[in-house]
């Protein structure tokens, strides 16, 4: 026994010694910009995680291989598995933050993003929550380092209601209609509850918001309620496995798929393919089109996958919705660095300098085309106090095999949303004793 | 199950005094650790370790000492976290430490309410009824926006840690804050285990009928166990939210967390205060070590998903091996190791 226990003791202490001897972070070489990726490749949301981070990494690889980095500054990254859980995300943050030359955080999880807001604000490093995140962080006066790029949850809701209005023949036709919002039981899912209430009041439709507990693989009772209420439309605000289950259960309860409108996290191939037949006719909002016909994707296929460095294991997923979102996210991160380099020089930038780059991230349609992303996404126009950047949305319909775009690029009702966002952000500022930034504060970037 | 209180080791002529161990640990915790290295150790290892240890000490009082199996631990943690947040938010000028204490009492009240079925139910039946606490609390916190100050996403930000004007922000500050609370409550639990009340707990656990016959007030004892245990778990929840995550959402306190804490006391050793700390150390630190070693050795070969899966398999297998090799938990292993060490020390001294 004592031999055994000695052995055990020795093994344990060896493991401990090894783990602490591993340097916490490799030191930065001459010029590099590091992306800590709090990714998730296992767990209920792995489809989103592998696609998004796959696309992001593919784009970073493209920049490194094709251009030798951003103006000679090499892009580096490593991954830390979060499984979409907040405490794992926090542990990953603590582990990765000691790495020098961090450009920006991209956790792709509202819960993790919330936990990081105080921390990254202290570190002065941008936190990117593309197409999701905390809505009031759109207000750059209060949240200098948080960027819900392209589309915050309120804009998304407004875009969906505008689309439904256009299908009904005008905003005034919404009066008396009934809409059910089926949302994921997580911070992400709940974020839009107040805005749907407000839109319902404004346009005179009734809204009923029903929660599906995480992860959402059982929805019989929710859809029975929907059947009883006979709504005109169901907005699906799902995530991961919840989406195909919703579509299948809708079919079982006899609700037509073309009257279900998916939000921006219910719009991928991984959401509809498992639902099979039940998904035919289903419509969903998106900020970036799917498909691999865009020049930037062709270059990724040629340069990155051609060199055997592609990140997606299943090549059929190239050009899928999540993969393309990851690529768009890569474009936005890289362009922010490029814009900041124009001001601060072609070298490794500090987090605060990259923040300056994001606050000047203005890509018009010509610039987007030059980047090989014409029609992949519309444009973005981030300023020091608007951290969303007025992204446009479009709607796509699933025909059983692929997504087809069924609308123009639609602008959400930003003028309606801004006062609500400011009300919430200034309340946060008051609660946390934050002084509102001025343009002059935003212009200065510390080293 | 260990009978730690009853079988004290017979005093031998050559013995390290009983207080030496705790004093040494405290000296290291206060005197050495704060001066050690980077923030990672505090923020990602020590602070969550302390919060989970305290929750495990609380559960151990209930399950290990008093024999009442509970699966509602995470719910009581959630009550603690949300209550501390609300006391702090709604009563201006209330010192943070008082908010945390009141949060503990709130958790105790909820604990008593869900402890009532224990008067009629035992074993697995009681475990199932405490599951109700798990689901009810999570439902209530999600359903009523008031608890999270009507924050749209239901996530609350923790206030800055400060007591009487002294700020405990920063990694070391948060660690010391958590450490002090954990030490105080652990000392209380340790003392409690050696009082009449503690002995009543054990009597109820070992044979309820016999306990009743010799005059132990069974009802009162069980409810007291629920109350004290929930108090500590509630405070642990507040620490988890305020000192570690600094944000909190109801989904963070799900059934997985309850199981995690139950595993901590089973692996660490039932009816042992130290066992809670050993178990928490294993559950918190071991996955991190595995993930570090794994990504260091195999990081180039596999992507992080495969790596994570294999870590889970290794961890699960190790826990099974541990339990087969040492069903009384890490604390028994530790005792044998130290006893062996002392014996060999004695032998060298004699020779």
Interface residues (C-beta under 8 A of the other chain):
Chain A: X1 X2 X4 X5 X9 X15 X16 X18 X19 X22 X24 X39 X40 X41 X42 X46 X50 X79 X80 X81 X83 X86 X87 X90 X91 X94 X95 X98 X110 X111 X114 X115 X117 X118 X119 X134 X135 X185 X186 X187 X188 X190 X191 X192 X193 X194 X211 X214 X424 X432
Chain B: X38 X39 X40 X43 X44 X48 X142 X152 X153 X154 X155 X157 X244 X245 X246 X247 X249 X251 X252 X288 X289 X291 X292 X293 X296 X303 X304 X305 X306 X307 X308 X309 X325 X333 X336 X337 X340
